């Protein structure tokens, strides 16, 4: 199998990730913070060390401001519904995943005002319109770091300068970039960062996190047992307990810790460079296929390792199916849970075929994929 669906979930994982899950289940399969025995203490230390590793990766000063979540969608919901109240204004972009789009529509149905900033056909944000919207001092600005459809990287740091100057909270969806693209919450002006554990962080599915700046107050989405202040029936106010209730996915967090440690040991920039080499190779090859239309930026600059394309007169779902069945190439087709993005680039009716190489792919696999696409392009639908 040639796996080119890393934008959904990275595969394979580093060997240490598999080992970490096994070790966790075998040697520390207890509830962290819910007991004084050695296994519970080991589980608590695992969570602490994972927060520290994530803080190092993202330039976070206080690791206790990192909260573990089920995934990036969970983190985004936690942030939006914990910050936005009826009457508040929310500004977002036309390239957002449904994790943001559907959440802000719910907030809108509850009395919030939502403004969606347009993006052009390559996925680039209209900064003039965004700047004007920020000057109106909305309660929250929400934006993806990179589109999961076009791979276009958004000007987060540029937006962050404006929000910081005017005291507006900036929430960034880093599901597609965490672990690969450079993220420093301080220098980029990010107040709240949502990320998944199973993509660029190389962990297991069912993992993710939310960073919240010390000055930002987020109401809990869930309340319950935290292992702290058990004598009280009031949710703790301190982080991370304020936003973490119930038994955490300790084996999953172990996988995320191992993934982050692999990134830090290998070098994030090295991982990014490898992925962009493969992306460049794919872009160059697709440009040589007359029937292919590539969406988003046409060069590797300004994008992450996500490429969407269509073949003239062919159904995107059929192309992805044939790549899987006839060539054993795994990719994704359709709207990728991002209808706003497809509306922006003009593919809402057709969807696209999405290729997303990862660090463990090879040039030989990319070449085989291009050969397969050329053969399919030459066939009649």
N, C-alpha and C positions, 0 to 999 in steps of 0.2 A: 504493500500500500504506500502510495506517495501522498502524504498528508499535507494538504495546503488549506486547512481550515483553522489555523491558529488564532484568527481573530475571534473565533467562537470559544475555543478552549485549546490551549497549547498541548501538543503531544508529539513525541514522547516527553516524559519528564526526566530530569537528571536522576541518576540512580539513587542519589542521596535522598531524594524526595520519597521514593518508594520505601527506602529503608527507614526513614523517619516515621512514617505512618505505622509500619510494622513494630518498630521499637516502642512507639507511644502506646499502641494497643497492648503490647506484651508486658511492658514494665511500668507504665504510669497511667493505667486505665481507670483513674479515679477522678472525682470531681474537683477541679481546682478551686481553692478557697473555701471548700466545704468540709474540711476535716484537718486535724492536726497530725495525721499519720504521714509516713514518708512518701507514699505514692501521691497523696493529695498535694504535699509540698512540692514534689517534683513536677506535677502538672501545673501548679501555680508558677513555678520558676520558668517553665516552658512558655507560658503566656507572657511573662515579663520579658524574657529574652526576645520573643517575637516582636513585641512592641518596640524594643530597643533597636532591633535590626531594621524595622520599617522606618523608625525615626531617622536612623542614619541614612537610609536610602533617599528619603524625601526631605531632608534638611529640617526636621522637626525638633524643636528645642526640648519639649517636655513629652516623653513617650507616653505618659498617662493620658494624653489628649487623643491617643489612638484607640478607637473602639472597634472590636471585632463584630462583623455582621455576617449575614448568610451569603451575601454577594453584593455586587455594586448596586443593583436595583434596590435592595434592602437599605443600603447606605443612603442612596439618593432619597428614597421615601422618608427615611428617618430625618434627614436634613430638611427637606421641603416642609413636611408636616410639623416638624419641630420648630421651625422658624417663622413660617408664613401664617398670618392671621387674616380673617375677613377684613377687607378694606385695604390690605397691603397691595403694593404693585410688585410684580415679578417680571423681570426681563430675561429672555432667553433667546436662542438662535434657531434658525430654520434647518440646522443640521443635526438636531438632537435625536437621540435614540428614544424609543417609547418609554424607557425608564424615566426620562424627564418629561416627555410630551404628555403622557397619560397622567402623571402625577400633577403637573401644573394645571391640567384640565380639571382634575378633581378639586384642586385648590380654587380654581376659578368658579366651579359650581358651588363652592362654599363662601363665595363673596370676595375673593381676591381678583385683582386685575392682572391680566397677562398680556405682555407685549412681546411679539416674536420678531426678532431682527432678521431681515432677509440676507441670504447668501447667494452668490452667483452660481453659474453652471459648473464651476470647478470646485464649489464648496467654500469659497473664500467669503469671509464675513464682511459686511458693509460697515466698516469702522466709523464712518461719519454718522450713520444712523445710530449705531451703538453708543457713541460718545454723547450724542444728543439725548438719548434715553437715560444714560447714567447721570447726566446733569440734572435730571428731574428727581434724583435721589430716591430710587425705588428701594424697597425693603431688601430685595435679593436679586442678584444677577447669577444666572445659571448658564454654564456653557461646557460643551464637551472639549476635551483637550485635542482629540483627533476624531474625525468621522469614521464610523465603522463601515461606511459605504464607499467613500472615495479615498479615505486615508489622509485627507487634507488636515494639516495641523493648524489649529486655531491660534490667534494671537493672544494667548492667555496673559502673558506678562504685560502686554500693551494695555489690555483691559484692566489688569490688576493695578496698574499705576493710576488709572482714572478712578477706580472704585476706592482705592486706599485714600486718595486725595479728598474724596467727598464722603468718606465714612460709610460706604455702601458695602454690604457683605457679598463676597464672591465665592460661589460654590462651583467647583470644577469636577466634572465627570472624567476620571482618568482610567476608565475601564479598558480602553484600547491602548493606553500608553504606559501605564505603571510598570516599571521594570525594564523598559526599553528606551523610552525618551527621557531626557533630563527633566526632573521635577524637583524644584526647591521652593517650598511653600513660602518662605520668607522673601526671597528675591523676586518671586513671581507674583507676590501680593495675594496669595490664595488663603482665604479664611477657612474654608471648608473643602476637604478633598475626599471624594468617594472613589474607591478602587475595588477591583475584583482580585481574588487570589488565584483563580484558575487560568488566567491568561498570561500576560507577561511576567507575572510573579511566579509562574511555574508550579503553583500548588494545585491542590485537589479542588474539584467542584464543590459548591456549598460553602465557599470561604470568600471573605472580602473584608473591607474595613472603611472606617470613616475617621478622618482627622478633623478636629474642631479647635480653632484658635481659642486660647484662654479667655479672650474678651467676648466671645460669642456664646449666647445662651441658646441651647437646643432643648426643647421639651421632649421628654422620653416618649418614644413611640410605643414601647412596651414597658411594663413595670412588673416587679416580682422579686424572686430570690436573687440575691447578688453575692451571698456569702459574707456580707458585711452588714453591720448594724442590725443583726437579726432580731434584736429585742424591739425594734420599731416596725410599725406597719406603714411607715412613710418612706417613699423611695429616697435613697441617698442623693445628696446634692453634688457630691464630688465625683470627678472623673477618674477612671472610665465607668465606675459602677452606675453613675446616673443613667447611662444609656445602654448598659449591658445587664440584661435580666435572663435568668434561666441558665441551665447547663450549657456551656459553650461546646462547639465542635472541636474538642481538643485534638483529635487525630488530624483533622483538617488544618488546624492552626499549626500543628507540627509540620505538615507538608509545606505550608506557606513559609514558615521559618526556614526550612531547608532550601526552598526555592530562592528566597531572598539572600541567603548565605551563598548560594551558588552564583547569584548575580554579582554580589559584592566581591567574591573571590575571583570570578572570571573577568569582571569589569563591565559595567553597564554599557559603556561606550563601545567596547568590543562586540558585544551582542548586537547593539544597534547597527554598527558598521557591517556586520555579517548579514543581517536582515536587509539592509539597504542595498548591498551588493546583489542579492538575489532579486530584490524588487527592481533594480535597474535592469537586470538581465531579462526579467519578465516583460517590463515595459518596452524594451528595445525589440524583443521578439514579437510582441503583440502588434507593435506599430508596423511590422512587415507583413502582417496578415490583412489583406485588403478588406475582407469582410468584417473585421473586428473594429469596434468602437470602444475606446478606453475612456472612462469617465474620471473627472478630477484632473489634477495636475498631470502633465505629460512627462515630467522628469522627476527623479527621486527627490529633488530639493523641495522642502516644504511639505512633505508627506511622510506618513509612516508606512509600514509594510502591509498595506491593504490595497488591492487593485480590483476594481469592478469593470466588467466589459460585457458587451453583447455581440452576437454575430448576426449580421443582416438577415432578416427573414426567418430567423430561427428562435424557437422558444427557449428562454434561459433555463427553465426547469429541465427541459429535455437535454440540453447540452450538459448540464451538471450530472444528470442521470447517466448519460452515455460515457462521460469521463469516469464515472464510478464503475459502471458495469463492464465497459469494454477495455478500460485502461487502468483500472484500479487507482484512480486519482480522486482523492476526497477534497471537495470544495463545497461551497454553498451557493444556492441560487434563491431568487425571490426579492423581497423587500427588506430583509435583514432587520425587521422590527424597527424600521426608521422611515416611515412614510413621508415625513417632512423633508428629509434629505432627498428622497427620490423625486418629490415634487420640485425641489430646487434644481436638480440636474436633468429633469425631464424624462425620468424612467418609471414614473408611478404606475403606468399601465403595463410595462414590459418586465420590470424588475431587472436584475443584472446577475451575472455569474461573478462570484467573488473568490479571488485567490489571495491567500494570506500566508506567505512563507514565514517560517520561524527559524530560530537559531540552529536547530538540528537538521534542517533541510540542506540539500547539496545542489551544486550547479548541475550535476547530472540529472537530478530529479526535475529541476526546472526545465532543462532542455527536453526531457521526455514529455513534459507537460505541453511545451510549445509544439512539439511534433504532433501530439494528439489533437491539439486545438486546430492546427493547420489541416489535419486530415478531416476533422469534423467540418471545418469551414468549406472544404472542397466538396463535401457531400451535399446532396439536395435534401431539404428538410422533409 
